[in-house]
Amino acid sequence: QAQLVESGGGLVQAGDSLRLSCAASGRTFRRLSMGWFRQAPGKEREFVAAISVSAGSTYYADSVKGRFIISRDNIKNTVYLQLNSLKPEDTAVYYCAAGTVGSANERHYDYWGQGTQVTVSS
């Protein structure tokens, strides 16, 4: 099993940057692919980014490609999401997730954090 705890959210202005962290407990982290999803008010949860076990492969939603960077530290059992050039439409609760398959499909993820709020003002 794995427990996930996100941190790093906050209120920023358009154009600013944030780094989200997701700390995982349990020894299975190094065998799990990791993903970030987000849910804006009144909208369905959507895929943001994913990273493979070895960090050799990363995947991004078109809406964040070139602005967000996903990375992981298997020594610290932590996955990161660097958010650059933030836009008001990036406002959402951001969730990290862990699963055996890194993909844009949230059904492939078995473990979820409780989320961290990111608010971007214009």
KOLVEX-368074 format. One line per 3 residues: number of its first residue (from 1); their letters; for each residue x, y, z of N, C-alpha, C. Coordinates in pm, 1 decimal, m for minus. Layout:
<fimars>
NUM = A = X,Y,Z,X,Y,Z,X,Y,Z | ...
</fimars>
This chain:
<fimars>
1 = QAQ = 83.0,m119.0,0.0,0.0,0.0,0.0,86.6,124.2,0.0 | 27.0,237.5,m37.2,96.5,364.5,m36.2,1.1,472.2,10.2 | 52.7,562.8,89.8,m24.1,680.4,129.4,44.1,801.5,69.8
4 = LVE = m34.6,892.3,17.7,18.0,1007.8,m54.6,m28.8,1136.7,11.1 | 64.7,1229.8,29.6,32.0,1358.3,90.7,89.7,1469.7,3.7 | 1.0,1552.2,m51.6,44.4,1663.6,m135.1,70.4,1788.1,m51.3
7 = SGG = 157.7,1873.2,m104.0,183.5,2002.9,m41.1,234.4,2098.6,m147.6 | 239.4,2226.9,m112.2,297.4,2325.4,m201.7,198.3,2414.2,m273.9 | 69.4,2387.4,m256.9,m29.5,2471.6,m322.5,m34.8,2610.0,m259.8
10 = GLV = m109.4,2699.0,m323.7,m123.5,2832.9,m269.0,m189.2,2927.0,m367.1 | m190.2,3053.6,m329.6,m247.4,3160.3,m412.4,m133.6,3238.1,m477.3 | m134.2,3242.5,m610.0,m29.7,3313.1,m683.6,m94.3,3396.5,m793.6
13 = QAG = m12.6,3479.9,m855.2,m60.1,3561.2,m966.3,m26.1,3494.9,m1098.9 | m98.8,3531.8,m1201.5,m70.7,3479.8,m1334.9,74.6,3507.1,m1371.5 | 138.3,3404.5,m1428.2,278.9,3415.0,m1465.3,375.2,3363.4,m1360.6
16 = DSL = 326.5,3344.3,m1239.8,411.5,3294.5,m1131.1,435.3,3144.3,m1144.9 | 516.6,3093.6,m1053.2,548.1,2950.1,m1050.2,519.7,2892.8,m912.9 | 495.4,2763.3,m908.0,479.4,2687.6,m784.1,540.9,2550.6,m804.4
19 = RLS = 582.5,2490.7,m693.9,624.3,2351.9,m701.0,541.6,2270.6,m603.1 | 469.6,2176.0,m655.2,392.1,2084.5,m572.8,475.6,1961.4,m540.8 | 456.4,1911.6,m420.2,524.6,1789.0,m378.1,421.2,1686.5,m336.6
22 = CAA = 455.7,1562.6,m355.4,370.2,1452.0,m310.9,460.4,1349.8,m244.4 | 448.6,1341.9,m113.3,529.9,1248.2,m36.7,454.8,1117.6,m20.1 | 522.2,1008.2,m49.5,459.4,877.2,m42.7,520.1,795.4,70.7
25 = SGR = 437.0,727.7,143.2,484.2,636.1,246.2,471.3,493.8,193.3 | 544.8,404.3,251.8,538.4,266.3,206.3,653.4,233.8,112.8 | 689.1,108.8,110.8,805.5,67.1,33.3,773.9,43.1,m112.9
28 = TFR = 645.3,59.2,m152.4,610.3,27.6,m289.5,629.7,144.5,m385.5 | 664.0,263.7,m332.2,671.3,382.9,m416.7,761.1,360.9,m537.0 | 873.9,296.7,m514.7,971.8,283.2,m623.1,924.0,189.8,m733.3
31 = RLS = 815.5,118.1,m708.8,762.7,28.3,m811.8,635.1,83.6,m874.8 | 600.0,206.8,m840.2,475.5,264.0,m889.0,499.3,381.0,m982.7 | 420.2,386.3,m1087.5,416.2,506.2,m1170.2,333.8,611.7,m1096.3
34 = MGW = 363.7,737.0,m1124.5,297.6,845.2,m1052.4,232.3,941.4,m1149.0 | 123.3,998.4,m1105.7,55.1,1094.5,m1190.7,2.5,1211.8,m1110.3 | m23.5,1320.6,m1179.6,m90.1,1437.3,m1121.9,m218.1,1461.8,m1201.5
37 = FRQ = m323.9,1487.7,m1128.6,m452.2,1523.5,m1186.9,m499.2,1652.6,m1120.4 | m598.0,1715.5,m1178.1,m653.5,1835.7,m1116.5,m803.2,1842.7,m1141.2 | m871.1,1913.0,m1050.1,m1015.0,1930.4,m1063.1,m1049.8,2075.0,m1031.1
40 = APG = m1101.4,2142.2,m1131.8,m1145.2,2280.3,m1115.7,m1290.4,2280.9,m1069.1 | m1334.0,2389.2,m1005.5,m1472.9,2395.9,m959.1,m1571.8,2372.7,m1072.4 | m1664.9,2281.3,m1049.0,m1769.1,2254.0,m1147.4,m1724.9,2170.4,m1266.1
43 = KER = m1601.3,2121.5,m1261.5,m1550.4,2041.5,m1373.8,m1506.6,1904.0,m1325.5 | m1492.7,1813.0,m1420.0,m1445.1,1679.7,m1386.7,m1293.8,1682.3,m1365.5 | m1247.1,1585.3,m1290.5,m1103.3,1572.8,m1269.4,m1035.6,1539.4,m1403.4
46 = EFV = m920.1,1600.6,m1427.2,m851.8,1578.7,m1553.8,m703.9,1548.7,m1531.6 | m647.4,1476.7,m1625.1,m507.5,1439.7,m1622.0,m419.4,1562.1,m1644.5 | m307.3,1565.6,m1572.8,m210.3,1672.8,m1590.0,m76.7,1617.5,m1640.3
49 = AAI = m20.5,1521.5,m1565.1,110.8,1468.6,m1601.4,131.2,1333.3,m1535.7 | 220.8,1253.4,m1592.1,254.2,1123.9,m1534.8,401.5,1095.5,m1558.0 | 456.4,1009.6,m1472.4,597.4,974.5,m1482.2,612.6,826.0,m1451.5
52 = SVS = 700.4,760.8,m1525.1,720.3,617.4,m1508.0,803.0,588.5,m1383.0 | 815.0,461.1,m1350.6,886.4,417.2,m1230.2,1029.0,470.9,m1227.5 | 1097.9,457.5,m1339.3,1238.9,498.5,m1345.1,1257.2,644.1,m1380.5
55 = AGS = 1146.4,714.4,m1402.5,1147.4,854.3,m1448.4,1199.6,865.3,m1590.7 | 1207.7,752.5,m1660.7,1254.7,757.4,m1797.8,1152.3,809.7,m1895.7 | 1026.6,807.0,m1856.2,919.1,853.5,m1944.5,828.4,948.0,m1868.6
58 = TYY = 791.6,1055.0,m1935.6,695.7,1150.1,m1879.7,588.5,1179.8,m1983.7 | 471.5,1213.7,m1933.8,357.7,1241.7,m2021.3,286.6,1365.2,m1968.1 | 234.6,1446.9,m2059.2,168.9,1569.6,m2019.4,40.3,1591.4,m2097.7
61 = ADS = m54.5,1654.7,m2032.2,m172.2,1702.9,m2102.6,m129.1,1817.8,m2193.5 | m196.6,1831.4,m2305.4,m160.9,1938.1,m2399.8,m170.5,2075.8,m2335.5 | m262.6,2090.4,m2241.7,m285.8,2220.9,m2181.0,m170.4,2267.6,m2092.3
64 = VKG = m84.2,2174.6,m2050.8,25.7,2212.4,m1961.1,162.7,2184.7,m2022.1 | 165.6,2122.5,m2136.5,292.3,2086.5,m2200.2,375.5,2212.1,m2225.9 | 501.9,2206.3,m2185.2,589.7,2321.0,m2201.0,588.0,2416.2,m2082.9
67 = RFI = 491.6,2399.3,m1992.3,483.2,2486.5,m1873.3,505.0,2408.7,m1744.2 | 457.8,2286.0,m1737.1,468.0,2204.5,m1616.1,573.8,2096.5,m1637.5 | 639.6,2060.2,m1527.6,740.8,1954.7,m1533.0,719.1,1858.8,m1416.8
70 = ISR = 706.1,1731.3,m1448.7,692.0,1628.9,m1345.3,827.4,1561.0,m1325.2 | 858.1,1532.2,m1200.3,982.9,1463.3,m1168.3,960.9,1381.0,m1042.7 | 1056.3,1293.8,m1012.6,1043.5,1212.0,m892.8,1180.5,1186.9,m834.0
73 = DNI = 1180.8,1165.0,m704.1,1301.9,1130.4,m630.5,1272.1,1000.8,m556.6 | 1324.1,891.3,m608.0,1294.0,761.0,m548.4,1367.2,737.0,m416.9 | 1462.4,821.0,m384.2,1527.7,812.1,m252.8,1439.7,877.9,m147.7
76 = KNT = 1380.3,990.9,m184.0,1294.5,1063.3,m91.5,1147.9,1020.3,m99.9 | 1117.6,926.5,m188.2,978.9,880.8,m205.8,885.3,998.3,m234.3 | 928.2,1085.2,m322.4,852.5,1206.4,m349.7,843.5,1230.6,m500.2
79 = VYL = 727.1,1275.4,m542.2,708.2,1318.5,m680.5,675.3,1467.4,m678.3 | 724.2,1537.3,m777.9,708.1,1682.3,m783.6,635.0,1723.2,m911.1 | 569.5,1836.2,m903.0,512.5,1897.7,m1021.5,548.9,2045.4,m1017.7
82 = QLN = 637.2,2085.6,m1108.1,676.4,2225.3,m1119.5,578.1,2294.4,m1213.0 | 512.6,2396.6,m1162.6,413.2,2469.6,m1239.9,470.8,2606.4,m1275.1 | 494.2,2630.6,m1401.3,548.4,2757.5,m1448.0,446.8,2831.0,m1534.8
85 = SLK = 466.5,2960.7,m1547.1,379.6,3043.2,m1632.3,232.3,3015.2,m1604.3 | 197.6,3019.3,m1477.4,61.8,2982.5,m1437.9,m42.1,3077.7,m1494.2 | m157.7,3020.4,m1525.8,m270.0,3094.6,m1581.0,m390.2,3079.4,m1488.6
88 = PED = m483.1,3171.6,m1492.9,m603.6,3156.4,m1408.1,m675.7,3023.7,m1433.1 | m671.6,2974.1,m1554.0,m738.3,2846.9,m1584.2,m667.0,2725.7,m1524.5 | m551.2,2746.5,m1464.3,m483.1,2638.1,m1392.5,m537.2,2623.7,m1250.1
91 = TAV = m623.8,2713.7,m1209.1,m681.8,2706.3,m1075.2,m759.3,2576.5,m1058.0 | m723.7,2500.3,m955.8,m784.8,2369.8,m932.8,m727.1,2309.5,m806.4 | m789.2,2201.9,m762.3,m727.7,2116.3,m661.3,m643.0,2014.0,m736.8
94 = YYC = m517.3,2004.2,m698.4,m424.6,1913.3,m764.0,m405.4,1788.7,m678.4 | m420.0,1673.3,m742.4,m408.2,1545.7,m674.9,m291.2,1466.3,m732.7 | m216.3,1401.0,m646.9,m120.4,1305.2,m698.2,m179.3,1165.1,m681.9
97 = AAG = m133.2,1075.4,m765.4,m184.7,939.6,m767.3,m72.6,842.3,m800.1 | m88.4,720.1,m754.3,11.8,616.5,m778.7,m55.7,491.5,m832.7 | 9.6,427.3,m926.4,m45.6,306.0,m983.2,59.6,225.4,m1056.4
100 = TVG = 20.1,111.0,m1103.6,115.3,23.9,m1172.7,138.9,66.8,m1316.9 | 49.2,147.8,m1369.2,62.0,195.9,m1506.3,52.5,347.7,m1506.7 | 149.5,412.9,m1562.6,144.5,558.0,m1573.2,69.8,596.5,m1698.4
103 = SAN = m44.9,658.3,m1681.8,m123.7,694.9,m1798.6,m212.4,813.1,m1765.3 | m287.5,856.7,m1864.2,m380.6,967.3,m1844.2,m514.1,918.8,m1790.4 | m530.3,789.0,m1780.0,m655.7,730.5,m1733.8,m653.0,713.3,m1584.0
106 = ERH = m738.6,784.5,m1513.3,m733.4,778.7,m1367.5,m770.8,642.2,m1314.6 | m832.8,559.7,m1394.8,m867.9,424.2,m1350.4,m744.5,337.2,m1331.9 | m630.9,378.6,m1385.9,m507.6,302.1,m1373.9,m434.8,330.7,m1242.9
109 = YDY = m490.0,419.9,m1162.4,m423.2,457.8,m1039.2,m498.7,401.6,m919.0 | m423.3,343.1,m827.3,m482.8,275.4,m711.9,m483.0,360.7,m585.5 | m391.5,455.8,m577.5,m376.4,535.4,m455.9,m383.9,683.0,m491.9
112 = WGQ = m450.4,758.1,m405.2,m471.1,900.9,m429.5,m443.4,980.8,m302.6 | m389.5,1099.8,m323.1,m375.7,1193.1,m212.2,m504.3,1272.2,m194.8 | m504.7,1358.5,m95.1,m624.9,1436.0,m65.4,m630.1,1567.7,m141.6
115 = GTQ = m521.9,1604.4,m205.5,m523.6,1722.1,m290.7,m466.7,1846.4,m224.8 | m419.0,1937.0,m308.9,m370.5,2066.8,m262.7,m423.9,2173.7,m358.3 | m472.4,2283.0,m300.5,m538.5,2387.0,m379.6,m435.3,2480.2,m443.2
118 = VTV = m453.4,2503.2,m572.4,m374.3,2603.3,m644.4,m472.1,2706.3,m699.6 | m451.9,2831.4,m663.1,m537.1,2939.2,m711.4,m449.9,3043.3,m780.9 | m485.5,3073.9,m905.1,m407.9,3168.8,m984.2,m496.2,3289.4,m1014.1
121 = SS = m455.0,3404.7,m965.8,m532.8,3526.8,m988.8,m481.3,3598.0,m1113.3 | m570.4,3668.2,m1178.7,m532.5,3738.4,m1303.3,m480.7,3878.6,m1274.1
</fimars>
